[in-house]
Amino acid sequence: MQRIFEAILKGNLLEWANEVPKQRDVPIRVYVTLQEERSTLSAQLRRRRIVEILEKLQQIMSLLRLAIRWNGSESCVKIAHFQVGMNNAA
């Protein structure tokens, strides 16, 4: 039966991260899959992109609130949407 355990490879040694497999007195064949770690840079880029998206959403909401206050009609909401689209093209 195949079971999966998490470990950290340090040189030629595996250090178990969570559950330690029960080992018999005989050697056990294992297959190790190395997983690439995500770089800090990619995490920073993701955070920056999320911040940019949230800022754009905040701009959209501000324009929508302004349009609704201005006239309260749905046509104003369409105008606000068009203006935000124009800002994105710049």
PyMOL Python script that loads the backbone (N, CA, C, O; Angstrom):
from pymol import cmd

cmd.read_pdbstr("""\
ATOM      1  N   MET A   1       0.839  -1.171   0.000  1.00  0.00           N
ATOM      2  CA  MET A   1       0.000   0.000   0.000  1.00  0.00           C
ATOM      3  C   MET A   1       0.894   1.249   0.000  1.00  0.00           C
ATOM      4  O   MET A   1       1.851   1.347   0.769  1.00  0.00           O
ATOM      5  N   GLN A   2       0.559   2.194  -0.878  1.00  0.00           N
ATOM      6  CA  GLN A   2       1.333   3.430  -0.969  1.00  0.00           C
ATOM      7  C   GLN A   2       0.784   4.465   0.005  1.00  0.00           C
ATOM      8  O   GLN A   2      -0.425   4.688   0.080  1.00  0.00           O
ATOM      9  N   ARG A   3       1.683   5.089   0.745  1.00  0.00           N
ATOM     10  CA  ARG A   3       1.297   6.165   1.661  1.00  0.00           C
ATOM     11  C   ARG A   3       2.199   7.348   1.381  1.00  0.00           C
ATOM     12  O   ARG A   3       3.350   7.173   0.983  1.00  0.00           O
ATOM     13  N   ILE A   4       1.686   8.552   1.587  1.00  0.00           N
ATOM     14  CA  ILE A   4       2.455   9.758   1.309  1.00  0.00           C
ATOM     15  C   ILE A   4       2.791  10.452   2.623  1.00  0.00           C
ATOM     16  O   ILE A   4       1.924  10.665   3.471  1.00  0.00           O
ATOM     17  N   PHE A   5       4.064  10.798   2.774  1.00  0.00           N
ATOM     18  CA  PHE A   5       4.549  11.508   3.947  1.00  0.00           C
ATOM     19  C   PHE A   5       5.288  12.749   3.472  1.00  0.00           C
ATOM     20  O   PHE A   5       5.886  12.756   2.396  1.00  0.00           O
ATOM     21  N   GLU A   6       5.242  13.784   4.276  1.00  0.00           N
ATOM     22  CA  GLU A   6       5.949  15.020   3.927  1.00  0.00           C
ATOM     23  C   GLU A   6       7.281  15.055   4.665  1.00  0.00           C
ATOM     24  O   GLU A   6       7.362  14.777   5.862  1.00  0.00           O
ATOM     25  N   ALA A   7       8.325  15.406   3.913  1.00  0.00           N
ATOM     26  CA  ALA A   7       9.658  15.476   4.508  1.00  0.00           C
ATOM     27  C   ALA A   7      10.447  16.590   3.835  1.00  0.00           C
ATOM     28  O   ALA A   7      10.099  17.059   2.751  1.00  0.00           O
ATOM     29  N   ILE A   8      11.506  16.994   4.495  1.00  0.00           N
ATOM     30  CA  ILE A   8      12.417  17.999   3.952  1.00  0.00           C
ATOM     31  C   ILE A   8      13.750  17.304   3.714  1.00  0.00           C
ATOM     32  O   ILE A   8      14.292  16.640   4.598  1.00  0.00           O
ATOM     33  N   LEU A   9      14.266  17.471   2.498  1.00  0.00           N
ATOM     34  CA  LEU A   9      15.535  16.850   2.142  1.00  0.00           C
ATOM     35  C   LEU A   9      16.672  17.780   2.533  1.00  0.00           C
ATOM     36  O   LEU A   9      16.743  18.918   2.068  1.00  0.00           O
ATOM     37  N   LYS A  10      17.554  17.292   3.385  1.00  0.00           N
ATOM     38  CA  LYS A  10      18.732  18.046   3.815  1.00  0.00           C
ATOM     39  C   LYS A  10      19.956  17.196   3.492  1.00  0.00           C
ATOM     40  O   LYS A  10      20.291  16.252   4.208  1.00  0.00           O
ATOM     41  N   GLY A  11      20.615  17.560   2.388  1.00  0.00           N
ATOM     42  CA  GLY A  11      21.750  16.751   1.946  1.00  0.00           C
ATOM     43  C   GLY A  11      21.258  15.385   1.526  1.00  0.00           C
ATOM     44  O   GLY A  11      20.459  15.268   0.597  1.00  0.00           O
ATOM     45  N   ASN A  12      21.733  14.340   2.211  1.00  0.00           N
ATOM     46  CA  ASN A  12      21.299  12.966   1.918  1.00  0.00           C
ATOM     47  C   ASN A  12      20.272  12.452   2.916  1.00  0.00           C
ATOM     48  O   ASN A  12      19.928  11.271   2.894  1.00  0.00           O
ATOM     49  N   LEU A  13      19.779  13.322   3.790  1.00  0.00           N
ATOM     50  CA  LEU A  13      18.849  12.891   4.835  1.00  0.00           C
ATOM     51  C   LEU A  13      17.459  13.475   4.612  1.00  0.00           C
ATOM     52  O   LEU A  13      17.319  14.613   4.164  1.00  0.00           O
ATOM     53  N   LEU A  14      16.434  12.688   4.926  1.00  0.00           N
ATOM     54  CA  LEU A  14      15.061  13.173   4.915  1.00  0.00           C
ATOM     55  C   LEU A  14      14.652  13.478   6.350  1.00  0.00           C
ATOM     56  O   LEU A  14      14.794  12.638   7.239  1.00  0.00           O
ATOM     57  N   GLU A  15      14.146  14.681   6.564  1.00  0.00           N
ATOM     58  CA  GLU A  15      13.652  15.068   7.887  1.00  0.00           C
ATOM     59  C   GLU A  15      12.133  15.135   7.794  1.00  0.00           C
ATOM     60  O   GLU A  15      11.599  15.952   7.044  1.00  0.00           O
ATOM     61  N   TRP A  16      11.431  14.290   8.539  1.00  0.00           N
ATOM     62  CA  TRP A  16       9.984  14.214   8.448  1.00  0.00           C
ATOM     63  C   TRP A  16       9.355  15.501   8.964  1.00  0.00           C
ATOM     64  O   TRP A  16       9.713  16.002  10.029  1.00  0.00           O
ATOM     65  N   ALA A  17       8.418  16.021   8.193  1.00  0.00           N
ATOM     66  CA  ALA A  17       7.782  17.288   8.554  1.00  0.00           C
ATOM     67  C   ALA A  17       6.608  17.079   9.508  1.00  0.00           C
ATOM     68  O   ALA A  17       6.411  17.877  10.425  1.00  0.00           O
ATOM     69  N   ASN A  18       5.840  16.034   9.307  1.00  0.00           N
ATOM     70  CA  ASN A  18       4.653  15.795  10.143  1.00  0.00           C
ATOM     71  C   ASN A  18       4.701  14.386  10.709  1.00  0.00           C
ATOM     72  O   ASN A  18       5.459  14.098  11.635  1.00  0.00           O
ATOM     73  N   GLU A  19       3.897  13.530  10.150  1.00  0.00           N
ATOM     74  CA  GLU A  19       3.823  12.150  10.612  1.00  0.00           C
ATOM     75  C   GLU A  19       5.082  11.382  10.209  1.00  0.00           C
ATOM     76  O   GLU A  19       5.559  11.495   9.080  1.00  0.00           O
ATOM     77  N   VAL A  20       5.598  10.619  11.127  1.00  0.00           N
ATOM     78  CA  VAL A  20       6.785   9.802  10.859  1.00  0.00           C
ATOM     79  C   VAL A  20       6.319   8.393  10.514  1.00  0.00           C
ATOM     80  O   VAL A  20       5.572   7.788  11.283  1.00  0.00           O
ATOM     81  N   PRO A  21       6.747   7.859   9.369  1.00  0.00           N
ATOM     82  CA  PRO A  21       6.302   6.507   9.006  1.00  0.00           C
ATOM     83  C   PRO A  21       6.881   5.465   9.961  1.00  0.00           C
ATOM     84  O   PRO A  21       8.009   5.586  10.438  1.00  0.00           O
ATOM     85  N   LYS A  22       6.085   4.457  10.221  1.00  0.00           N
ATOM     86  CA  LYS A  22       6.563   3.355  11.072  1.00  0.00           C
ATOM     87  C   LYS A  22       7.510   2.524  10.243  1.00  0.00           C
ATOM     88  O   LYS A  22       7.166   2.068   9.153  1.00  0.00           O
ATOM     89  N   GLN A  23       8.710   2.330  10.766  1.00  0.00           N
ATOM     90  CA  GLN A  23       9.735   1.621  10.013  1.00  0.00           C
ATOM     91  C   GLN A  23       9.996   0.268  10.647  1.00  0.00           C
ATOM     92  O   GLN A  23      10.124   0.133  11.864  1.00  0.00           O
ATOM     93  N   ARG A  24      10.069  -0.721   9.784  1.00  0.00           N
ATOM     94  CA  ARG A  24      10.411  -2.069  10.247  1.00  0.00           C
ATOM     95  C   ARG A  24      11.930  -2.190  10.299  1.00  0.00           C
ATOM     96  O   ARG A  24      12.650  -1.224  10.044  1.00  0.00           O
ATOM     97  N   ASP A  25      12.393  -3.351  10.624  1.00  0.00           N
ATOM     98  CA  ASP A  25      13.835  -3.590  10.700  1.00  0.00           C
ATOM     99  C   ASP A  25      14.477  -3.722   9.334  1.00  0.00           C
ATOM    100  O   ASP A  25      15.703  -3.747   9.223  1.00  0.00           O
ATOM    101  N   VAL A  26      13.661  -3.808   8.288  1.00  0.00           N
ATOM    102  CA  VAL A  26      14.205  -3.953   6.938  1.00  0.00           C
ATOM    103  C   VAL A  26      14.126  -2.599   6.224  1.00  0.00           C
ATOM    104  O   VAL A  26      13.231  -1.800   6.500  1.00  0.00           O
ATOM    105  N   PRO A  27      15.064  -2.345   5.309  1.00  0.00           N
ATOM    106  CA  PRO A  27      15.014  -1.087   4.568  1.00  0.00           C
ATOM    107  C   PRO A  27      13.728  -0.985   3.742  1.00  0.00           C
ATOM    108  O   PRO A  27      13.193  -1.989   3.272  1.00  0.00           O
ATOM    109  N   ILE A  28      13.261   0.217   3.580  1.00  0.00           N
ATOM    110  CA  ILE A  28      12.037   0.483   2.812  1.00  0.00           C
ATOM    111  C   ILE A  28      12.405   1.309   1.590  1.00  0.00           C
ATOM    112  O   ILE A  28      13.091   2.326   1.690  1.00  0.00           O
ATOM    113  N   ARG A  29      11.931   0.849   0.428  1.00  0.00           N
ATOM    114  CA  ARG A  29      12.165   1.618  -0.800  1.00  0.00           C
ATOM    115  C   ARG A  29      11.217   2.813  -0.807  1.00  0.00           C
ATOM    116  O   ARG A  29      10.022   2.675  -0.544  1.00  0.00           O
ATOM    117  N   VAL A  30      11.766   3.988  -1.111  1.00  0.00           N
ATOM    118  CA  VAL A  30      10.950   5.205  -1.198  1.00  0.00           C
ATOM    119  C   VAL A  30      11.205   5.895  -2.530  1.00  0.00           C
ATOM    120  O   VAL A  30      12.273   5.740  -3.122  1.00  0.00           O
ATOM    121  N   TYR A  31      10.243   6.642  -2.991  1.00  0.00           N
ATOM    122  CA  TYR A  31      10.374   7.482  -4.175  1.00  0.00           C
ATOM    123  C   TYR A  31      10.127   8.908  -3.718  1.00  0.00           C
ATOM    124  O   TYR A  31       9.107   9.201  -3.092  1.00  0.00           O
ATOM    125  N   VAL A  32      11.048   9.778  -4.026  1.00  0.00           N
ATOM    126  CA  VAL A  32      10.964  11.161  -3.569  1.00  0.00           C
ATOM    127  C   VAL A  32      10.628  12.062  -4.751  1.00  0.00           C
ATOM    128  O   VAL A  32      11.273  11.992  -5.797  1.00  0.00           O
ATOM    129  N   THR A  33       9.619  12.906  -4.581  1.00  0.00           N
ATOM    130  CA  THR A  33       9.256  13.900  -5.586  1.00  0.00           C
ATOM    131  C   THR A  33       9.653  15.257  -5.044  1.00  0.00           C
ATOM    132  O   THR A  33       9.169  15.687  -3.997  1.00  0.00           O
ATOM    133  N   LEU A  34      10.534  15.926  -5.762  1.00  0.00           N
ATOM    134  CA  LEU A  34      10.967  17.254  -5.320  1.00  0.00           C
ATOM    135  C   LEU A  34       9.973  18.291  -5.806  1.00  0.00           C
ATOM    136  O   LEU A  34       9.644  18.335  -6.992  1.00  0.00           O
ATOM    137  N   GLN A  35       9.494  19.124  -4.895  1.00  0.00           N
ATOM    138  CA  GLN A  35       8.561  20.176  -5.255  1.00  0.00           C
ATOM    139  C   GLN A  35       9.289  21.498  -5.260  1.00  0.00           C
ATOM    140  O   GLN A  35      10.035  21.822  -4.336  1.00  0.00           O
ATOM    141  N   GLU A  36       9.059  22.270  -6.333  1.00  0.00           N
ATOM    142  CA  GLU A  36       9.688  23.577  -6.410  1.00  0.00           C
ATOM    143  C   GLU A  36       9.011  24.513  -5.424  1.00  0.00           C
ATOM    144  O   GLU A  36       7.785  24.559  -5.322  1.00  0.00           O
ATOM    145  N   GLU A  37       9.828  25.251  -4.709  1.00  0.00           N
ATOM    146  CA  GLU A  37       9.286  26.234  -3.786  1.00  0.00           C
ATOM    147  C   GLU A  37       8.979  27.497  -4.557  1.00  0.00           C
ATOM    148  O   GLU A  37       9.744  27.896  -5.436  1.00  0.00           O
ATOM    149  N   ARG A  38       7.870  28.125  -4.235  1.00  0.00           N
ATOM    150  CA  ARG A  38       7.551  29.394  -4.868  1.00  0.00           C
ATOM    151  C   ARG A  38       8.489  30.449  -4.319  1.00  0.00           C
ATOM    152  O   ARG A  38       8.727  30.538  -3.114  1.00  0.00           O
ATOM    153  N   SER A  39       9.009  31.239  -5.228  1.00  0.00           N
ATOM    154  CA  SER A  39       9.948  32.267  -4.792  1.00  0.00           C
ATOM    155  C   SER A  39       9.212  33.398  -4.085  1.00  0.00           C
ATOM    156  O   SER A  39       8.020  33.613  -4.304  1.00  0.00           O
ATOM    157  N   THR A  40       9.932  34.110  -3.244  1.00  0.00           N
ATOM    158  CA  THR A  40       9.359  35.255  -2.552  1.00  0.00           C
ATOM    159  C   THR A  40       8.955  36.325  -3.551  1.00  0.00           C
ATOM    160  O   THR A  40       7.978  37.046  -3.349  1.00  0.00           O
ATOM    161  N   LEU A  41       9.712  36.417  -4.623  1.00  0.00           N
ATOM    162  CA  LEU A  41       9.422  37.419  -5.637  1.00  0.00           C
ATOM    163  C   LEU A  41       8.050  37.195  -6.246  1.00  0.00           C
ATOM    164  O   LEU A  41       7.288  38.148  -6.408  1.00  0.00           O
ATOM    165  N   SER A  42       7.717  35.959  -6.586  1.00  0.00           N
ATOM    166  CA  SER A  42       6.411  35.700  -7.181  1.00  0.00           C
ATOM    167  C   SER A  42       5.295  36.006  -6.189  1.00  0.00           C
ATOM    168  O   SER A  42       4.235  36.489  -6.588  1.00  0.00           O
ATOM    169  N   ALA A  43       5.511  35.739  -4.922  1.00  0.00           N
ATOM    170  CA  ALA A  43       4.515  36.080  -3.907  1.00  0.00           C
ATOM    171  C   ALA A  43       4.360  37.595  -3.819  1.00  0.00           C
ATOM    172  O   ALA A  43       3.245  38.098  -3.675  1.00  0.00           O
ATOM    173  N   GLN A  44       5.470  38.321  -3.904  1.00  0.00           N
ATOM    174  CA  GLN A  44       5.405  39.786  -3.876  1.00  0.00           C
ATOM    175  C   GLN A  44       4.675  40.315  -5.095  1.00  0.00           C
ATOM    176  O   GLN A  44       3.888  41.255  -4.984  1.00  0.00           O
ATOM    177  N   LEU A  45       4.925  39.727  -6.261  1.00  0.00           N
ATOM    178  CA  LEU A  45       4.235  40.152  -7.472  1.00  0.00           C
ATOM    179  C   LEU A  45       2.741  39.889  -7.370  1.00  0.00           C
ATOM    180  O   LEU A  45       1.930  40.713  -7.794  1.00  0.00           O
ATOM    181  N   ARG A  46       2.377  38.737  -6.806  1.00  0.00           N
ATOM    182  CA  ARG A  46       0.953  38.431  -6.621  1.00  0.00           C
ATOM    183  C   ARG A  46       0.316  39.438  -5.688  1.00  0.00           C
ATOM    184  O   ARG A  46      -0.777  39.932  -5.965  1.00  0.00           O
ATOM    185  N   ARG A  47       0.986  39.754  -4.577  1.00  0.00           N
ATOM    186  CA  ARG A  47       0.438  40.744  -3.633  1.00  0.00           C
ATOM    187  C   ARG A  47       0.255  42.094  -4.304  1.00  0.00           C
ATOM    188  O   ARG A  47      -0.773  42.748  -4.130  1.00  0.00           O
ATOM    189  N   ARG A  48       1.260  42.511  -5.074  1.00  0.00           N
ATOM    190  CA  ARG A  48       1.187  43.803  -5.752  1.00  0.00           C
ATOM    191  C   ARG A  48       0.018  43.836  -6.736  1.00  0.00           C
ATOM    192  O   ARG A  48      -0.697  44.834  -6.835  1.00  0.00           O
ATOM    193  N   ARG A  49      -0.166  42.735  -7.459  1.00  0.00           N
ATOM    194  CA  ARG A  49      -1.278  42.664  -8.424  1.00  0.00           C
ATOM    195  C   ARG A  49      -2.621  42.712  -7.709  1.00  0.00           C
ATOM    196  O   ARG A  49      -3.548  43.367  -8.184  1.00  0.00           O
ATOM    197  N   ILE A  50      -2.738  42.036  -6.585  1.00  0.00           N
ATOM    198  CA  ILE A  50      -3.980  42.058  -5.805  1.00  0.00           C
ATOM    199  C   ILE A  50      -4.272  43.475  -5.331  1.00  0.00           C
ATOM    200  O   ILE A  50      -5.415  43.928  -5.383  1.00  0.00           O
ATOM    201  N   VAL A  51      -3.239  44.174  -4.868  1.00  0.00           N
ATOM    202  CA  VAL A  51      -3.418  45.564  -4.425  1.00  0.00           C
ATOM    203  C   VAL A  51      -3.900  46.431  -5.584  1.00  0.00           C
ATOM    204  O   VAL A  51      -4.798  47.255  -5.412  1.00  0.00           O
ATOM    205  N   GLU A  52      -3.302  46.246  -6.769  1.00  0.00           N
ATOM    206  CA  GLU A  52      -3.731  47.022  -7.944  1.00  0.00           C
ATOM    207  C   GLU A  52      -5.192  46.752  -8.272  1.00  0.00           C
ATOM    208  O   GLU A  52      -5.939  47.684  -8.571  1.00  0.00           O
ATOM    209  N   ILE A  53      -5.609  45.497  -8.221  1.00  0.00           N
ATOM    210  CA  ILE A  53      -6.997  45.144  -8.514  1.00  0.00           C
ATOM    211  C   ILE A  53      -7.933  45.763  -7.490  1.00  0.00           C
ATOM    212  O   ILE A  53      -8.985  46.292  -7.847  1.00  0.00           O
ATOM    213  N   LEU A  54      -7.559  45.699  -6.228  1.00  0.00           N
ATOM    214  CA  LEU A  54      -8.403  46.281  -5.181  1.00  0.00           C
ATOM    215  C   LEU A  54      -8.513  47.799  -5.335  1.00  0.00           C
ATOM    216  O   LEU A  54      -9.574  48.376  -5.097  1.00  0.00           O
ATOM    217  N   GLU A  55      -7.417  48.439  -5.732  1.00  0.00           N
ATOM    218  CA  GLU A  55      -7.467  49.884  -5.952  1.00  0.00           C
ATOM    219  C   GLU A  55      -8.402  50.228  -7.108  1.00  0.00           C
ATOM    220  O   GLU A  55      -9.146  51.206  -7.033  1.00  0.00           O
ATOM    221  N   LYS A  56      -8.369  49.430  -8.180  1.00  0.00           N
ATOM    222  CA  LYS A  56      -9.273  49.671  -9.308  1.00  0.00           C
ATOM    223  C   LYS A  56     -10.718  49.450  -8.901  1.00  0.00           C
ATOM    224  O   LYS A  56     -11.600  50.206  -9.307  1.00  0.00           O
ATOM    225  N   LEU A  57     -10.969  48.415  -8.097  1.00  0.00           N
ATOM    226  CA  LEU A  57     -12.320  48.188  -7.605  1.00  0.00           C
ATOM    227  C   LEU A  57     -12.804  49.359  -6.752  1.00  0.00           C
ATOM    228  O   LEU A  57     -13.970  49.748  -6.824  1.00  0.00           O
ATOM    229  N   GLN A  58     -11.911  49.911  -5.954  1.00  0.00           N
ATOM    230  CA  GLN A  58     -12.260  51.064  -5.135  1.00  0.00           C
ATOM    231  C   GLN A  58     -12.623  52.255  -6.022  1.00  0.00           C
ATOM    232  O   GLN A  58     -13.574  52.978  -5.724  1.00  0.00           O
ATOM    233  N   GLN A  59     -11.872  52.467  -7.111  1.00  0.00           N
ATOM    234  CA  GLN A  59     -12.185  53.541  -8.054  1.00  0.00           C
ATOM    235  C   GLN A  59     -13.554  53.325  -8.690  1.00  0.00           C
ATOM    236  O   GLN A  59     -14.338  54.266  -8.823  1.00  0.00           O
ATOM    237  N   ILE A  60     -13.838  52.092  -9.081  1.00  0.00           N
ATOM    238  CA  ILE A  60     -15.126  51.772  -9.697  1.00  0.00           C
ATOM    239  C   ILE A  60     -16.260  52.066  -8.721  1.00  0.00           C
ATOM    240  O   ILE A  60     -17.258  52.687  -9.086  1.00  0.00           O
ATOM    241  N   MET A  61     -16.101  51.617  -7.486  1.00  0.00           N
ATOM    242  CA  MET A  61     -17.150  51.842  -6.487  1.00  0.00           C
ATOM    243  C   MET A  61     -17.356  53.331  -6.232  1.00  0.00           C
ATOM    244  O   MET A  61     -18.491  53.781  -6.078  1.00  0.00           O
ATOM    245  N   SER A  62     -16.284  54.089  -6.187  1.00  0.00           N
ATOM    246  CA  SER A  62     -16.401  55.540  -5.982  1.00  0.00           C
ATOM    247  C   SER A  62     -17.168  56.182  -7.129  1.00  0.00           C
ATOM    248  O   SER A  62     -18.042  57.018  -6.899  1.00  0.00           O
ATOM    249  N   LEU A  63     -16.847  55.796  -8.369  1.00  0.00           N
ATOM    250  CA  LEU A  63     -17.551  56.342  -9.529  1.00  0.00           C
ATOM    251  C   LEU A  63     -19.021  55.937  -9.532  1.00  0.00           C
ATOM    252  O   LEU A  63     -19.890  56.737  -9.878  1.00  0.00           O
ATOM    253  N   LEU A  64     -19.294  54.706  -9.150  1.00  0.00           N
ATOM    254  CA  LEU A  64     -20.685  54.255  -9.096  1.00  0.00           C
ATOM    255  C   LEU A  64     -21.471  55.026  -8.044  1.00  0.00           C
ATOM    256  O   LEU A  64     -22.600  55.446  -8.295  1.00  0.00           O
ATOM    257  N   ARG A  65     -20.877  55.214  -6.866  1.00  0.00           N
ATOM    258  CA  ARG A  65     -21.571  55.985  -5.822  1.00  0.00           C
ATOM    259  C   ARG A  65     -21.812  57.414  -6.277  1.00  0.00           C
ATOM    260  O   ARG A  65     -22.882  57.973  -6.035  1.00  0.00           O
ATOM    261  N   LEU A  66     -20.823  58.008  -6.935  1.00  0.00           N
ATOM    262  CA  LEU A  66     -20.958  59.368  -7.441  1.00  0.00           C
ATOM    263  C   LEU A  66     -22.065  59.451  -8.493  1.00  0.00           C
ATOM    264  O   LEU A  66     -22.871  60.381  -8.476  1.00  0.00           O
ATOM    265  N   ALA A  67     -22.103  58.476  -9.409  1.00  0.00           N
ATOM    266  CA  ALA A  67     -23.119  58.476 -10.456  1.00  0.00           C
ATOM    267  C   ALA A  67     -24.518  58.301  -9.869  1.00  0.00           C
ATOM    268  O   ALA A  67     -25.459  58.956 -10.315  1.00  0.00           O
ATOM    269  N   ILE A  68     -24.661  57.445  -8.895  1.00  0.00           N
ATOM    270  CA  ILE A  68     -25.967  57.221  -8.279  1.00  0.00           C
ATOM    271  C   ILE A  68     -26.411  58.474  -7.523  1.00  0.00           C
ATOM    272  O   ILE A  68     -27.579  58.856  -7.587  1.00  0.00           O
ATOM    273  N   ARG A  69     -25.479  59.115  -6.806  1.00  0.00           N
ATOM    274  CA  ARG A  69     -25.818  60.368  -6.110  1.00  0.00           C
ATOM    275  C   ARG A  69     -26.187  61.453  -7.104  1.00  0.00           C
ATOM    276  O   ARG A  69     -27.077  62.266  -6.852  1.00  0.00           O
ATOM    277  N   TRP A  70     -25.497  61.459  -8.231  1.00  0.00           N
ATOM    278  CA  TRP A  70     -25.709  62.500  -9.228  1.00  0.00           C
ATOM    279  C   TRP A  70     -27.114  62.454  -9.797  1.00  0.00           C
ATOM    280  O   TRP A  70     -27.772  63.487  -9.918  1.00  0.00           O
ATOM    281  N   ASN A  71     -27.588  61.240 -10.153  1.00  0.00           N
ATOM    282  CA  ASN A  71     -28.896  61.144 -10.776  1.00  0.00           C
ATOM    283  C   ASN A  71     -29.711  59.986 -10.230  1.00  0.00           C
ATOM    284  O   ASN A  71     -30.940  60.023 -10.289  1.00  0.00           O
ATOM    285  N   GLY A  72     -29.081  58.994  -9.719  1.00  0.00           N
ATOM    286  CA  GLY A  72     -29.800  57.848  -9.181  1.00  0.00           C
ATOM    287  C   GLY A  72     -30.321  56.900 -10.243  1.00  0.00           C
ATOM    288  O   GLY A  72     -31.029  55.947  -9.917  1.00  0.00           O
ATOM    289  N   SER A  73     -29.992  57.132 -11.494  1.00  0.00           N
ATOM    290  CA  SER A  73     -30.506  56.270 -12.553  1.00  0.00           C
ATOM    291  C   SER A  73     -29.441  55.275 -13.001  1.00  0.00           C
ATOM    292  O   SER A  73     -28.248  55.468 -12.766  1.00  0.00           O
ATOM    293  N   GLU A  74     -29.897  54.209 -13.651  1.00  0.00           N
ATOM    294  CA  GLU A  74     -28.968  53.198 -14.130  1.00  0.00           C
ATOM    295  C   GLU A  74     -28.116  53.706 -15.279  1.00  0.00           C
ATOM    296  O   GLU A  74     -27.021  53.192 -15.509  1.00  0.00           O
ATOM    297  N   SER A  75     -28.602  54.717 -16.011  1.00  0.00           N
ATOM    298  CA  SER A  75     -27.797  55.250 -17.110  1.00  0.00           C
ATOM    299  C   SER A  75     -26.512  55.863 -16.583  1.00  0.00           C
ATOM    300  O   SER A  75     -25.482  55.821 -17.255  1.00  0.00           O
ATOM    301  N   CYS A  76     -26.566  56.430 -15.392  1.00  0.00           N
ATOM    302  CA  CYS A  76     -25.364  57.007 -14.789  1.00  0.00           C
ATOM    303  C   CYS A  76     -24.373  55.915 -14.415  1.00  0.00           C
ATOM    304  O   CYS A  76     -23.161  56.117 -14.489  1.00  0.00           O
ATOM    305  N   VAL A  77     -24.885  54.764 -14.016  1.00  0.00           N
ATOM    306  CA  VAL A  77     -24.009  53.650 -13.680  1.00  0.00           C
ATOM    307  C   VAL A  77     -23.264  53.202 -14.933  1.00  0.00           C
ATOM    308  O   VAL A  77     -22.078  52.880 -14.866  1.00  0.00           O
ATOM    309  N   LYS A  78     -23.961  53.180 -16.095  1.00  0.00           N
ATOM    310  CA  LYS A  78     -23.327  52.809 -17.347  1.00  0.00           C
ATOM    311  C   LYS A  78     -22.250  53.822 -17.717  1.00  0.00           C
ATOM    312  O   LYS A  78     -21.191  53.444 -18.219  1.00  0.00           O
ATOM    313  N   ILE A  79     -22.514  55.117 -17.472  1.00  0.00           N
ATOM    314  CA  ILE A  79     -21.524  56.156 -17.752  1.00  0.00           C
ATOM    315  C   ILE A  79     -20.296  55.945 -16.873  1.00  0.00           C
ATOM    316  O   ILE A  79     -19.167  56.036 -17.356  1.00  0.00           O
ATOM    317  N   ALA A  80     -20.503  55.665 -15.594  1.00  0.00           N
ATOM    318  CA  ALA A  80     -19.379  55.438 -14.679  1.00  0.00           C
ATOM    319  C   ALA A  80     -18.565  54.242 -15.141  1.00  0.00           C
ATOM    320  O   ALA A  80     -17.335  54.275 -15.102  1.00  0.00           O
ATOM    321  N   HIS A  81     -19.243  53.182 -15.579  1.00  0.00           N
ATOM    322  CA  HIS A  81     -18.537  51.993 -16.070  1.00  0.00           C
ATOM    323  C   HIS A  81     -17.694  52.353 -17.298  1.00  0.00           C
ATOM    324  O   HIS A  81     -16.549  51.916 -17.410  1.00  0.00           O
ATOM    325  N   PHE A  82     -18.243  53.135 -18.202  1.00  0.00           N
ATOM    326  CA  PHE A  82     -17.515  53.560 -19.392  1.00  0.00           C
ATOM    327  C   PHE A  82     -16.288  54.379 -19.020  1.00  0.00           C
ATOM    328  O   PHE A  82     -15.223  54.205 -19.613  1.00  0.00           O
ATOM    329  N   GLN A  83     -16.426  55.263 -18.053  1.00  0.00           N
ATOM    330  CA  GLN A  83     -15.292  56.101 -17.649  1.00  0.00           C
ATOM    331  C   GLN A  83     -14.177  55.265 -17.047  1.00  0.00           C
ATOM    332  O   GLN A  83     -13.000  55.515 -17.308  1.00  0.00           O
ATOM    333  N   VAL A  84     -14.535  54.285 -16.252  1.00  0.00           N
ATOM    334  CA  VAL A  84     -13.491  53.417 -15.659  1.00  0.00           C
ATOM    335  C   VAL A  84     -12.813  52.638 -16.770  1.00  0.00           C
ATOM    336  O   VAL A  84     -11.594  52.466 -16.743  1.00  0.00           O
ATOM    337  N   GLY A  85     -13.574  52.162 -17.748  1.00  0.00           N
ATOM    338  CA  GLY A  85     -12.982  51.451 -18.874  1.00  0.00           C
ATOM    339  C   GLY A  85     -12.013  52.343 -19.632  1.00  0.00           C
ATOM    340  O   GLY A  85     -10.970  51.870 -20.083  1.00  0.00           O
ATOM    341  N   MET A  86     -12.335  53.630 -19.782  1.00  0.00           N
ATOM    342  CA  MET A  86     -11.455  54.567 -20.464  1.00  0.00           C
ATOM    343  C   MET A  86     -10.165  54.767 -19.675  1.00  0.00           C
ATOM    344  O   MET A  86      -9.089  54.889 -20.260  1.00  0.00           O
ATOM    345  N   ASN A  87     -10.272  54.803 -18.332  1.00  0.00           N
ATOM    346  CA  ASN A  87      -9.087  54.971 -17.497  1.00  0.00           C
ATOM    347  C   ASN A  87      -8.147  53.785 -17.646  1.00  0.00           C
ATOM    348  O   ASN A  87      -6.928  53.955 -17.615  1.00  0.00           O
ATOM    349  N   ASN A  88      -8.698  52.587 -17.809  1.00  0.00           N
ATOM    350  CA  ASN A  88      -7.866  51.383 -17.939  1.00  0.00           C
ATOM    351  C   ASN A  88      -7.111  51.376 -19.262  1.00  0.00           C
ATOM    352  O   ASN A  88      -6.021  50.812 -19.358  1.00  0.00           O
ATOM    353  N   ALA A  89      -7.698  52.012 -20.292  1.00  0.00           N
ATOM    354  CA  ALA A  89      -7.051  51.994 -21.603  1.00  0.00           C
ATOM    355  C   ALA A  89      -5.847  52.927 -21.637  1.00  0.00           C
ATOM    356  O   ALA A  89      -4.966  52.769 -22.483  1.00  0.00           O
ATOM    357  N   ALA A  90      -5.799  53.887 -20.736  1.00  0.00           N
ATOM    358  CA  ALA A  90      -4.706  54.874 -20.746  1.00  0.00           C
ATOM    359  C   ALA A  90      -3.426  54.295 -20.233  1.00  0.00           C
ATOM    360  O   ALA A  90      -2.413  54.992 -20.177  1.00  0.00           O
TER     361      ALA A  90
END
""", "prot")
cmd.dss("prot")
cmd.show_as("cartoon", "prot")
cmd.util.cbc("prot")
cmd.orient("prot")
